[in-house]
């Protein structure tokens, strides 16, 4: 293998791909990245057996070939080089890397030992392909991923669900304490994919400012996202996802519509006094005053009450986790938010009164 590539392109590809490589895995080669020439371009790949990422970059290929090299070393070294053209030449199992003023040799491992994710099965009807706008996909996933669980004892809750219902594609995530659902727009295919949140985080980094079509190909076991010259393959999570829509009430006894910025501010101030009580804050809504107030108490520090005015229907109070509420509020982009609930022990719904495509549910704490 012999080729020339720019430092900028190689550094960008390594920064996207190398984070998947893991030195803590039982297979030492999984700490490496695979560098190989494909169709007169250079491809950089890494995998941890659950997720695989490949980026294709332009290169001047003089001689075809492939090798795997330590991901961490390669990423740190290439990022330290000045911008310009880098020469890569493979001599036996050693990768010679040179620029005008730098010459290095990295010991590699033969590419034949590098594990490859199995191909997606498109033959028996289980596989399908569809596309979605990159900006729509990124915003939707950002709005739901914070609700996915990190508790590996319930694997199905550590994923983000992509599914179609009534001709629309929805993204949803829940950790059983909160739930977020986003309508990603029309899609007439039959889709139900449970994707690990770790893979979704990698996908969000890949998408960046990409606003063109993202190609999604999947079967019953894997999903492939293709965008911006990058391929991401992830194993799907097995298991039945809970019927979360039963959690979303259809009507509410109490609803407060107010400025999202105001609610963020009063929640943030109150959360400072809620650290002792694991973030517990009590929200009181009063129709006669058209007011929502947030109270928090810290036995050692004192207490705080902060209020904001809005348009209020009904009165009542509910106790929530302040961090969950702030996470939800930051997921909205509109100026106004509706805060809705029924009783003290029933779910709270946050939504944008002017845009019904996103819903965020928070379960109450026992006050």
Residue pairs with C-beta under 8 A, 6 or more apart in sequence:
1 35
1 36
1 37
1 63
1 64
1 65
1 66
1 67
1 88
1 89
1 90
2 61
2 62
2 63
2 65
2 87
2 88
2 89
2 90
3 37
3 42
3 59
3 60
3 61
3 62
3 63
3 87
3 88
4 59
4 60
4 62
4 85
4 86
4 87
4 88
5 42
5 57
5 58
5 59
5 60
5 85
5 86
5 88
6 83
6 84
6 85
6 86
7 78
7 81
7 82
7 83
7 84
7 85
7 86
7 99
8 83
9 57
9 58
9 59
10 42
10 44
10 57
10 78
10 86
11 75
11 78
11 79
11 81
12 55
12 57
13 42
13 44
13 55
13 57
14 33
14 44
14 71
14 74
14 75
14 78
14 79
15 75
15 79
16 53
16 55
16 205
16 206
16 230
17 33
17 44
17 45
17 46
17 53
17 54
17 55
17 71
18 33
18 46
18 71
18 72
18 74
18 75
19 46
19 202
19 205
20 46
20 47
20 48
20 51
20 52
20 53
20 202
21 30
21 31
21 32
21 33
21 46
21 47
21 48
21 71
21 72
22 30
22 31
22 48
23 31
23 72
25 31
25 48
25 49
27 49
27 115
29 68
29 109
29 113
29 114
29 115
30 47
30 48
30 49
30 115
31 70
31 71
31 72
32 46
32 68
32 69
32 70
32 71
32 108
32 109
32 114
33 44
33 45
33 46
33 68
33 69
33 70
33 71
33 74
34 43
34 44
34 45
34 46
34 66
34 67
34 68
34 111
34 114
35 42
35 43
35 44
35 66
35 67
35 68
35 69
35 88
35 95
36 42
36 43
36 45
36 65
36 66
36 67
36 111
37 43
37 59
37 61
37 64
37 65
37 66
38 56
40 59
40 61
41 56
41 57
41 58
41 59
41 61
42 56
42 57
42 58
42 59
42 61
43 54
43 55
43 56
43 57
44 54
44 55
44 57
45 52
45 53
45 54
45 114
46 52
46 53
46 71
47 53
47 114
47 115
47 117
49 115
50 196
50 198
50 199
50 234
50 235
51 196
51 198
51 199
51 202
51 232
51 233
51 234
51 235
52 117
52 231
52 232
52 233
52 234
53 202
53 206
53 230
53 231
53 232
53 233
54 230
54 231
55 229
55 230
55 231
56 229
56 230
57 229
65 90
66 111
67 90
67 93
67 95
67 108
67 109
67 110
67 111
68 108
68 109
68 110
68 111
68 113
68 114
69 95
69 106
69 107
69 108
69 109
70 106
73 106
74 106
77 97
77 104
77 106
78 86
78 97
81 99
81 102
82 99
82 101
84 99
84 100
85 99
86 97
86 98
86 99
87 96
87 97
87 98
87 99
88 95
88 96
88 97
89 95
89 96
89 98
90 96
90 108
93 107
93 108
93 109
93 110
94 105
94 106
94 107
94 108
95 105
95 106
95 108
96 103
96 104
96 105
97 103
97 104
97 105
97 106
98 104
117 222
117 233
118 221
118 222
120 127
120 217
120 218
120 219
120 222
120 223
120 224
120 233
121 127
121 219
121 220
121 221
122 129
122 217
122 219
126 219
126 220
127 217
127 218
127 219
128 189
128 191
128 217
128 218
129 215
129 216
129 217
130 187
130 189
130 191
130 215
130 216
131 213
131 214
131 215
131 216
132 169
132 184
132 185
132 187
132 213
132 214
132 216
133 185
133 211
133 212
133 213
133 214
134 207
134 210
134 211
134 212
134 213
134 214
134 227
134 228
135 210
135 211
136 184
136 185
137 184
137 207
137 214
138 204
138 207
138 210
140 171
140 182
140 184
141 160
141 171
141 182
141 200
141 203
141 204
142 204
142 331
143 171
143 180
143 182
143 331
143 358
144 160
144 171
144 172
144 173
144 180
144 181
144 182
144 331
145 160
145 173
145 197
145 200
145 201
145 204
146 173
146 180
146 327
146 331
147 173
147 174
147 175
147 178
147 179
147 180
147 360
148 157
148 158
148 159
148 160
148 173
148 174
148 175
148 197
148 200
149 157
149 158
149 174
149 175
149 176
150 158
150 175
150 197
151 157
151 158
151 175
152 158
154 176
155 237
155 238
155 239
156 194
156 237
156 239
156 240
156 241
156 242
157 174
157 175
157 176
157 242
158 196
158 197
158 237
159 173
159 194
159 195
159 196
159 197
159 237
159 241
160 171
160 172
160 173
160 194
160 195
160 197
160 200
161 170
161 171
161 172
161 173
161 192
161 193
161 194
161 195
161 241
162 169
162 170
162 171
162 184
162 191
162 192
162 193
162 195
163 169
163 170
163 172
163 191
163 192
163 193
164 170
164 187
164 188
164 189
164 190
164 191
164 192
167 186
167 187
167 188
168 183
168 184
168 185
168 186
168 187
169 183
169 184
169 185
169 186
169 187
169 191
170 181
170 182
170 183
170 184
171 181
171 182
171 184
172 179
172 180
172 181
172 182
172 244
173 179
173 180
173 197
174 180
174 242
174 244
174 247
174 361
176 363
177 321
177 324
177 362
177 363
178 324
178 327
178 328
178 360
178 361
178 362
178 363
179 244
179 247
179 248
179 360
179 361
180 328
180 331
180 358
180 359
180 360
180 361
181 244
181 248
181 358
181 359
181 360
182 357
182 358
183 356
183 357
183 358
191 218
193 218
193 223
193 236
194 236
194 237
194 238
194 239
194 241
195 223
195 234
195 236
195 237
196 234
196 235
196 237
199 232
199 234
202 232
203 225
203 232
206 225
206 227
206 228
206 230
206 232
207 214
207 227
207 228
208 228
210 227
210 228
212 227
214 225
214 226
214 227
215 224
215 225
215 226
215 227
216 223
216 224
216 225
216 226
217 223
217 224
217 226
218 224
218 236
220 236
221 235
221 236
222 233
222 234
222 235
222 236
223 233
223 234
223 236
224 231
224 232
224 233
225 231
225 232
226 232
247 347
247 361
248 347
248 349
248 359
248 361
249 340
249 342
249 346
249 347
249 349
252 314
252 340
252 341
252 342
252 349
253 314
253 316
253 341
253 342
253 343
254 285
254 312
254 313
254 314
254 315
254 316
254 340
254 341
254 342
255 312
255 313
255 314
255 338
255 339
255 340
256 285
256 292
256 310
256 311
256 312
256 313
256 338
256 339
256 340
257 310
257 311
257 312
257 336
257 337
257 338
257 339
257 353
258 292
258 308
258 309
258 310
258 311
258 336
258 337
258 339
259 308
259 310
259 335
259 336
259 337
260 329
260 332
260 334
260 335
260 336
260 337
261 335
262 308
262 309
262 310
263 292
263 308
263 329
263 337
263 339
264 326
264 329
264 330
265 306
265 308
266 292
266 293
266 294
266 306
266 307
266 308
267 281
267 294
267 322
267 325
267 326
267 329
268 326
269 294
269 304
269 306
270 281
270 294
270 295
270 296
270 304
270 305
270 306
270 322
271 279
271 281
271 296
271 322
271 323
271 326
272 296
272 304
273 296
273 297
273 298
273 301
273 302
273 303
273 304
274 280
274 281
274 296
274 297
274 298
274 322
275 298
276 298
276 299
276 300
276 301
277 296
277 297
277 298
278 321
279 321
279 322
279 323
279 324
280 296
280 319
280 320
280 321
280 322
280 365
280 367
281 294
281 295
281 296
281 319
281 320
281 321
281 322
281 325
282 294
282 295
282 296
282 317
282 318
282 319
282 367
283 292
283 293
283 294
283 295
283 317
283 318
283 319
283 320
283 339
284 292
284 293
284 294
284 295
284 316
284 317
285 291
285 292
285 312
285 314
285 315
285 316
285 317
285 339
286 292
286 293
286 312
286 315
287 312
287 313
287 314
287 315
288 315
289 309
289 312
290 309
290 310
290 311
290 312
291 307
291 308
291 309
291 310
291 312
292 307
292 308
292 309
292 310
292 312
292 339
293 305
293 306
293 307
293 308
294 305
294 306
294 307
295 303
295 304
295 305
296 303
296 304
296 322
297 303
297 304
316 341
316 342
316 343
316 344
317 344
318 341
318 343
318 344
318 348
318 364
319 344
319 364
319 365
319 366
319 367
320 348
320 362
320 364
320 365
321 362
321 365
324 362
325 350
325 362
328 350
328 360
328 362
329 337
329 350
331 358
331 360
332 350
332 352
332 358
332 360
333 352
334 352
334 353
334 354
334 355
336 352
336 353
336 354
337 350
337 351
337 352
337 353
338 349
338 350
338 351
338 352
338 353
339 348
339 350
340 348
340 349
340 350
340 351
341 347
341 348
341 349
341 364
344 364
344 367
345 364
345 366
346 364
347 361
347 362
347 363
347 364
348 361
348 362
348 363
348 364
349 359
349 360
349 361
350 359
350 360
350 361
350 362
351 358
351 359
351 360
352 358
